[in-house]
Amino acid sequence: MNTDLQLNAKSNRQLNQMAFDPELTQGARNAVRVCLRVLPSEKVTVITDEVSLEIAAALVHELEEVGCRYQTWVLEDIATRPLTDLPLAIAADLETSHVSIFAVTAQTNELKSRMQMTDIVNRNNIRHAHMVNIKKRIMLEGMRADFLKVDRLSVKVMERVSAARQIRAKTPAGTDLVADLNPNYRWVKTSGIISTAKWGNLPGGEVFTTPGEVNGTFVIDGVVGDYLCEKFGDLKAHPLTIQVKGNRLIAAHSANKELKDDFWAYTHKDENSDRVGEFAIGTNIELKDVIGEILQDEKYPGVHIAFGNPYGAHTGAEWYSSTHIDVVGRKFDIWVDGEQIMRDGHFLIEA
């Protein structure tokens, strides 16, 4: 048996024999059966790490219940963390799969390896569940959502924003942001119902595009993304206030100097790291507040934006960045071409 097969057999034994909290079952079943709609005839790649093993075990249990073929990979079994590149064995396995699940806790500077993975996903139209920094709390909250209901609302929001020219967002904390939209850039729905057209984060619940131009102030009293989220958590007590002009980050201020400095460094790694690549509206109406976990919090009803990579393969944006970091606030009012669709964080649109 070659080394890759030995490692894979070890990973399979770990996960399909591993005990897990039965409270994880509902979220895992939602992921496998509702969001990904895995069929017995399909093959699934499951990528996880030591931190996320219990959640991965719950997901594998559901795959076995479905009766499909699957391969599992525990990153620490085959590579040194943080990953500099996606391990070749995982890349090769992905090439033969219909569905993939990435349930991993991110480490510093691993975004490149995740982009290599999603390049394969995009090229092969794999139904991919992206569960970066998945936690037990998220499995018990966001992953228990009624994703069919979230999808219905997301469709209605898409109908409003797809033809819009401008969206304005304000919060009591001081956010006042205007996004002028580029009609050449597509809106994308990632409601939790994952298709071959676009891989999605789980839990799902957002619609997004690459904006034409964003200007104004964003008070980040929710969370910032990537590995900074793990470091700083919920920012309600010490928000980060940023100014955006001509779609570029021009200033950042916070009582937490380390947060400000780390965020500024992250958004200045390449020529487009400080450029707004994503403008999004969270649509997971079953989430009641920000919890300090970006995977779930970016789906919280409201506006979030991201600096860096615009996911051009999906939005049509023609530029690129090697980085991508989301920022989330609370209690938004939102107007689409002057028509208010959200007040104090609550949609004025029925699901």
C-alpha positions as CSV (number, residue, x, y, z in Angstrom):
1,M,0.0,0.0,0.0
2,N,1.5,3.4,-0.9
3,T,1.9,6.2,1.7
4,D,-1.1,8.2,0.6
5,L,-3.4,5.2,0.8
6,Q,-2.0,4.3,4.2
7,L,-2.6,7.8,5.5
8,N,-6.1,7.8,4.1
9,A,-7.0,4.5,5.6
10,K,-5.8,5.8,9.0
11,S,-8.0,8.9,8.6
12,N,-11.0,6.8,7.7
13,R,-10.5,4.6,10.7
14,Q,-10.3,7.6,13.0
15,L,-13.4,9.2,11.8
16,N,-15.9,6.4,11.2
17,Q,-15.0,4.8,14.6
18,M,-14.8,8.1,16.5
19,A,-17.5,8.9,19.1
20,F,-19.2,12.3,18.8
21,D,-21.8,14.3,20.7
22,P,-25.2,13.3,19.3
23,E,-26.2,17.0,19.5
24,L,-24.0,17.5,16.4
25,T,-26.2,15.2,14.4
26,Q,-28.9,17.7,13.3
27,G,-26.3,20.1,11.9
28,A,-24.4,17.3,10.2
29,R,-27.5,15.9,8.6
30,N,-28.5,19.4,7.4
31,A,-25.0,19.7,5.8
32,V,-25.1,16.3,4.0
33,R,-28.7,15.9,3.2
34,V,-30.2,19.4,2.8
35,C,-27.3,21.6,1.8
36,L,-25.2,19.2,-0.3
37,R,-27.9,16.7,-1.2
38,V,-25.4,13.9,-1.4
39,L,-26.5,10.8,-3.4
40,P,-25.5,7.2,-2.7
41,S,-24.0,7.1,-6.2
42,E,-21.6,10.0,-5.5
43,K,-18.0,10.2,-4.1
44,V,-17.2,12.8,-1.4
45,T,-13.9,14.2,-0.2
46,V,-13.8,15.2,3.5
47,I,-10.9,17.4,4.6
48,T,-10.5,18.1,8.3
49,D,-7.9,18.7,11.1
50,E,-7.2,17.6,14.6
51,V,-9.2,20.5,16.1
52,S,-12.3,19.7,14.1
53,L,-12.3,15.9,14.3
54,E,-15.5,15.5,16.3
55,I,-17.5,17.6,13.8
56,A,-15.9,15.7,10.9
57,A,-16.9,12.4,12.6
58,A,-20.5,13.6,12.7
59,L,-20.4,14.5,9.0
60,V,-18.9,11.1,8.1
61,H,-21.6,9.3,10.1
62,E,-24.2,11.0,7.8
63,L,-22.2,10.1,4.7
64,E,-22.3,6.5,5.8
65,E,-26.0,6.7,6.4
66,V,-26.4,7.9,2.9
67,G,-24.3,5.0,1.6
68,C,-22.0,7.0,-0.6
69,R,-18.2,6.5,-1.2
70,Y,-16.0,9.0,0.6
71,Q,-12.3,9.7,1.3
72,T,-11.2,11.5,4.5
73,W,-8.1,13.6,5.1
74,V,-6.8,14.8,8.4
75,L,-4.3,17.6,7.5
76,E,-1.9,16.9,10.3
77,D,-1.5,13.3,9.0
78,I,-0.1,14.4,5.7
79,A,1.3,17.9,6.0
80,T,3.0,20.4,8.3
81,R,0.7,23.3,9.4
82,P,0.3,26.0,8.5
83,L,-0.1,24.8,5.0
84,T,2.0,26.5,2.4
85,D,0.2,24.6,-0.4
86,L,-2.7,22.1,-0.8
87,P,-1.2,18.6,-0.3
88,L,-1.0,16.8,-3.7
89,A,-2.8,13.7,-2.4
90,I,-5.8,15.8,-1.4
91,A,-5.7,17.7,-4.8
92,A,-5.7,14.4,-6.7
93,D,-8.6,13.0,-4.6
94,L,-10.7,16.1,-5.2
95,E,-10.3,15.7,-8.9
96,T,-12.3,12.5,-8.7
97,S,-15.1,13.7,-6.3
98,H,-18.6,15.1,-6.9
99,V,-18.9,16.7,-3.4
100,S,-16.3,18.0,-0.9
101,I,-16.4,19.2,2.7
102,F,-13.7,21.3,4.2
103,A,-14.1,21.4,8.0
104,V,-10.9,22.9,9.3
105,T,-9.7,25.5,11.7
106,A,-7.6,28.1,9.8
107,Q,-4.1,28.9,10.7
108,T,-2.1,32.0,9.8
109,N,-1.2,32.4,6.1
110,E,-3.1,29.3,4.8
111,L,-5.4,31.2,2.4
112,K,-3.2,30.2,-0.6
113,S,-3.8,26.5,0.0
114,R,-7.6,27.1,0.4
115,M,-7.6,29.0,-2.9
116,Q,-5.8,26.1,-4.6
117,M,-8.5,23.8,-3.3
118,T,-11.4,26.1,-4.5
119,D,-9.7,26.4,-7.9
120,I,-10.1,22.6,-8.3
121,V,-13.7,22.9,-7.0
122,N,-14.6,25.6,-9.5
123,R,-13.0,23.8,-12.4
124,N,-14.8,20.5,-11.7
125,N,-18.1,22.0,-10.6
126,I,-17.9,20.2,-7.3
127,R,-20.6,20.8,-4.7
128,H,-18.3,22.1,-2.0
129,A,-19.1,23.0,1.7
130,H,-16.6,25.4,3.0
131,M,-16.6,25.1,6.8
132,V,-13.5,27.1,7.8
133,N,-13.3,27.6,11.6
134,I,-16.3,25.5,12.2
135,K,-17.1,25.2,15.9
136,K,-19.5,23.1,18.0
137,R,-21.5,26.2,18.8
138,I,-21.9,26.9,15.1
139,M,-23.1,23.3,14.5
140,L,-25.7,23.8,17.3
141,E,-26.8,27.3,16.0
142,G,-26.2,28.3,12.4
143,M,-26.1,24.7,11.0
144,R,-29.6,24.0,12.5
145,A,-31.2,26.7,10.4
146,D,-34.1,26.0,8.0
147,F,-32.0,26.5,4.9
148,L,-34.9,26.2,2.6
149,K,-36.4,29.2,4.4
150,V,-33.1,31.0,4.2
151,D,-32.9,30.2,0.5
152,R,-36.4,31.7,-0.1
153,L,-35.4,34.9,1.5
154,S,-32.1,35.0,-0.3
155,V,-33.9,34.7,-3.6
156,K,-36.2,37.6,-2.8
157,V,-33.2,39.7,-1.7
158,M,-31.4,38.8,-5.0
159,E,-34.5,40.0,-6.9
160,R,-34.1,43.4,-5.3
161,V,-30.4,43.9,-5.6
162,S,-29.6,42.3,-9.0
163,A,-30.9,45.3,-10.9
164,A,-30.0,47.9,-8.3
165,R,-27.6,50.8,-9.0
166,Q,-26.8,51.8,-5.4
167,I,-27.1,50.3,-1.8
168,R,-26.8,52.4,1.3
169,A,-26.1,50.9,4.8
170,K,-26.2,52.6,8.2
171,T,-25.9,51.5,11.8
172,P,-26.4,53.2,15.2
173,A,-22.7,52.6,15.9
174,G,-21.8,55.0,13.0
175,T,-21.6,53.0,9.8
176,D,-22.6,55.1,6.8
177,L,-21.6,53.3,3.6
178,V,-22.7,53.7,0.0
179,A,-22.0,51.0,-2.6
180,D,-22.4,51.9,-6.3
181,L,-22.9,48.7,-8.2
182,N,-21.3,47.6,-11.5
183,P,-24.0,46.0,-13.7
184,N,-21.3,43.9,-15.3
185,Y,-20.6,42.1,-12.0
186,R,-23.0,39.2,-11.0
187,W,-24.7,38.8,-7.7
188,V,-24.2,35.3,-6.1
189,K,-26.5,33.5,-3.7
190,T,-24.9,31.2,-1.1
191,S,-28.0,30.5,1.0
192,G,-26.8,27.1,2.3
193,I,-28.3,25.2,-0.7
194,I,-25.1,24.3,-2.5
195,S,-25.0,23.7,-6.3
196,T,-22.4,23.0,-8.9
197,A,-22.6,26.6,-9.9
198,K,-21.0,28.0,-6.7
199,W,-19.4,26.4,-3.7
200,G,-20.7,27.8,-0.4
201,N,-19.8,28.4,3.2
202,L,-21.8,26.4,5.8
203,P,-23.7,27.6,7.6
204,G,-25.0,29.5,4.6
205,G,-27.1,32.7,4.2
206,E,-25.8,35.5,2.1
207,V,-25.9,37.2,-1.3
208,F,-22.9,39.0,-2.6
209,T,-21.2,40.7,-5.5
210,T,-18.1,42.7,-6.3
211,P,-19.1,46.3,-6.0
212,G,-18.3,49.0,-8.5
213,E,-17.2,51.4,-5.9
214,V,-17.7,51.7,-2.1
215,N,-17.4,54.9,-0.1
216,G,-17.9,55.8,3.5
217,T,-17.4,54.7,7.1
218,F,-17.8,51.1,8.4
219,V,-17.8,50.6,12.2
220,I,-16.8,47.0,12.7
221,D,-18.5,46.1,16.0
222,G,-19.0,42.5,14.9
223,V,-16.0,40.6,13.7
224,V,-13.1,40.6,11.3
225,G,-12.3,37.5,9.2
226,D,-9.7,34.9,8.5
227,Y,-7.2,34.1,11.4
228,L,-7.8,37.5,12.9
229,C,-11.2,36.4,14.0
230,E,-9.8,33.7,16.2
231,K,-7.4,36.2,17.7
232,F,-9.8,39.1,18.4
233,G,-13.3,37.5,18.5
234,D,-16.3,39.7,19.1
235,L,-15.4,43.4,18.7
236,K,-18.5,44.9,20.3
237,A,-16.5,46.3,23.3
238,H,-13.6,47.7,21.1
239,P,-14.8,48.2,17.5
240,L,-12.5,48.9,14.6
241,T,-13.6,51.9,12.5
242,I,-12.5,52.1,8.9
243,Q,-12.8,54.6,6.1
244,V,-13.2,53.6,2.5
245,K,-12.8,56.0,-0.5
246,G,-12.9,55.0,-4.1
247,N,-13.2,51.4,-3.1
248,R,-9.9,51.5,-1.2
249,L,-9.2,51.3,2.6
250,I,-7.7,54.7,3.5
251,A,-7.8,54.7,7.3
252,A,-8.4,52.5,10.3
253,H,-8.9,53.4,14.0
254,S,-9.4,51.4,17.2
255,A,-8.8,51.6,20.9
256,N,-7.2,48.1,20.4
257,K,-4.0,49.1,18.6
258,E,-2.9,45.5,18.0
259,L,-6.2,44.9,16.2
260,K,-5.8,48.0,14.1
261,D,-2.1,47.2,13.2
262,D,-2.9,43.5,12.4
263,F,-5.8,44.5,10.2
264,W,-3.8,47.1,8.4
265,A,-1.0,44.7,7.7
266,Y,-3.4,42.1,6.4
267,T,-5.0,44.6,4.0
268,H,-1.6,45.7,2.6
269,K,-0.1,42.5,1.5
270,D,-0.5,43.0,-2.3
271,E,-1.7,45.8,-4.6
272,N,-5.4,44.8,-4.2
273,S,-5.5,43.7,-0.5
274,D,-6.9,47.1,0.5
275,R,-9.6,47.0,-2.3
276,V,-13.2,46.1,-1.6
277,G,-13.7,42.8,-3.4
278,E,-17.0,41.8,-1.9
279,F,-20.2,43.6,-0.9
280,A,-22.7,41.2,0.8
281,I,-26.0,41.0,2.6
282,G,-26.4,38.3,5.3
283,T,-29.7,36.4,5.0
284,N,-29.6,33.8,7.7
285,I,-32.6,35.1,9.7
286,E,-32.3,32.3,12.3
287,L,-29.2,33.9,13.7
288,K,-29.9,36.3,16.6
289,D,-26.6,38.0,17.2
290,V,-22.9,38.0,16.3
291,I,-21.0,35.4,18.3
292,G,-17.4,36.2,17.4
293,E,-17.0,33.5,14.7
294,I,-16.7,34.7,11.1
295,L,-18.0,31.6,9.5
296,Q,-21.4,32.1,11.1
297,D,-21.3,35.9,11.7
298,E,-21.0,36.9,8.1
299,K,-24.4,35.2,7.5
300,Y,-26.0,37.4,10.3
301,P,-28.6,39.7,8.8
302,G,-26.9,42.9,7.7
303,V,-24.2,44.2,5.4
304,H,-20.6,42.9,5.4
305,I,-17.8,43.7,3.0
306,A,-14.5,42.1,2.3
307,F,-11.1,43.5,1.2
308,G,-9.1,41.5,-1.3
309,N,-10.0,38.7,-3.6
310,P,-13.3,39.4,-5.4
311,Y,-14.1,35.8,-6.3
312,G,-14.0,36.8,-10.0
313,A,-14.8,33.3,-11.3
314,H,-18.3,33.9,-9.9
315,T,-18.9,37.7,-9.9
316,G,-17.1,38.4,-13.1
317,A,-14.6,40.8,-11.6
318,E,-11.4,40.8,-13.6
319,W,-8.9,41.7,-10.9
320,Y,-7.3,39.5,-8.2
321,S,-5.8,39.6,-4.7
322,S,-4.0,36.9,-2.8
323,T,-5.9,37.9,0.4
324,H,-9.5,38.1,1.5
325,I,-10.8,39.4,4.8
326,D,-14.4,40.0,5.8
327,V,-15.7,42.7,8.2
328,V,-19.1,42.5,10.0
329,G,-21.2,45.0,11.9
330,R,-24.5,44.9,13.8
331,K,-28.1,46.3,13.5
332,F,-28.1,47.6,10.0
333,D,-30.6,49.8,8.1
334,I,-30.3,49.0,4.4
335,W,-31.7,50.9,1.4
336,V,-31.7,49.5,-2.2
337,D,-32.1,52.4,-4.7
338,G,-33.8,54.3,-2.0
339,E,-36.2,51.6,-0.9
340,Q,-35.6,50.3,2.7
341,I,-35.3,46.5,2.9
342,M,-33.9,46.3,6.5
343,R,-34.5,48.2,9.7
344,D,-32.4,47.7,12.9
345,G,-31.1,44.3,11.6
346,H,-34.5,43.0,10.6
347,F,-35.6,42.4,7.0
348,L,-38.7,44.2,5.8
349,I,-39.0,41.3,3.2
350,E,-40.9,38.2,4.1
351,A,-39.3,34.8,3.6
